[in-house]
């Protein structure tokens, strides 16, 4: 399994690839939104947007 992370302090996973008996599976983060952190908060919240379907190869 390969995991691509952003090159910043958040290290957000933006792509994952793995091999299965059926072939290679790739998952890619196509967009994300963050909300401002509250003072003292330890984590950022990410909202994932659904894929438009243009990259589906089934």
C-alpha positions in Angstrom: 0.0 0.0 0.0 1.3 3.5 -0.9 0.0 6.6 0.8 0.8 10.1 -0.4 0.7 12.9 2.2 0.8 16.6 1.9 4.2 18.2 2.6 3.1 20.3 5.5 2.5 20.0 9.3 -1.0 18.5 8.7 0.2 15.5 6.6 -3.2 15.0 5.0 -3.5 11.8 3.0 -4.3 12.8 -0.6 -3.8 9.5 -2.5 -3.7 5.8 -1.6 -2.9 2.9 -3.9 -3.0 -0.8 -3.1 -3.0 -4.0 -5.1 -5.8 -6.6 -4.9 -6.3 -9.9 -6.6 -8.6 -7.9 -9.1 -6.0 -5.2 -9.9 -4.8 -1.9 -8.5 -7.1 0.3 -6.4 -6.4 4.0 -6.2 -8.2 6.5 -4.0 -7.6 10.3 -4.4 -8.7 13.2 -2.4 -10.2 15.6 -4.9 -11.2 18.4 -2.5 -11.4 19.3 1.1 -12.5 22.2 3.3 -11.3 23.1 6.7 -12.9 25.1 9.5 -10.8 27.4 11.6 -9.4 25.8 14.7 -10.6 26.9 18.1 -7.9 28.0 20.6 -6.3 24.9 22.0 -7.8 22.4 19.5 -5.6 19.5 18.6 -7.2 18.4 15.3 -8.4 20.0 12.1 -11.7 18.9 10.7 -11.9 18.0 7.0 -15.0 17.8 4.9 -14.7 15.5 1.9 -16.5 16.3 -1.3 -17.9 13.5 -3.5 -16.0 12.7 -6.7 -17.5 14.1 -9.9 -17.1 10.6 -11.4 -14.8 11.8 -14.2 -12.0 9.6 -13.0 -13.9 6.4 -12.5 -12.4 3.6 -14.6 -14.9 0.7 -14.2 
